[in-house]
Amino acid sequence: MTIQRTRGALVWALAGVIVALLAGAVSARADIKIGFIDSDRIFAEYPKTREAQESFNREVQELSKTAKEKKTEIDELQRKLDQQGPMLSEAKKDEQNREVQRKLSEYETFVQTNWGPGGRISKLNEEYLKPIVDRVHAIVAEFGTEEGYSLILDAADGNVVFGDKALDLTDRVLLALRQEDEGTRRTTPKTNQGSGTNQNSGNQGQQ
């Protein structure tokens, strides 16, 4: 079973900045800076995604094994009942039928609990992907904040029909993820041009 990403999980718009952008779009078009990522590529090429997939598969296989064992037990009980039915008393036959129905109900509950909407499989899927999604969110938000992006979109969701390769941040996100894993990543220090100007002015005044 393949681990599934919720569509739109990696679309990242900087809240507040977007409101200001839309309000002043006409007068400040030249200041708009837009980038995009391809989250499908990130999840396909990032090694931790494969590790998450393998862990997810192991848990699903265990659940599938249990479900198969339950179904086999029901089939065996039904087979014996069909074979021995003519020789059984009505009371005994009713008792075994109730046992088959009880086991069948347990099996259906097990399947629904694990594979149904909001079931264990869905929660496992989110559990294994969420740490990666959160890290990508943080990296993209950092790019947006530190480098003055107004909007960063996800091409995998069809929000980017065409994009200049220079605007594609996917390789940078992948590199940042790998550097974080290696402990070699350094964030870009924030710059404050206003503070720098005031400091220079102060120095000049002292001279």
Helices and strands as residue ranges (DSSP letters): H 17-23, G 29-31, E 34-37, H 39-45, H 47-84, G 85-87, H 90-115, H 120-147, E 151-154, G 155-157, G 165-167, H 170-182, H 193-206
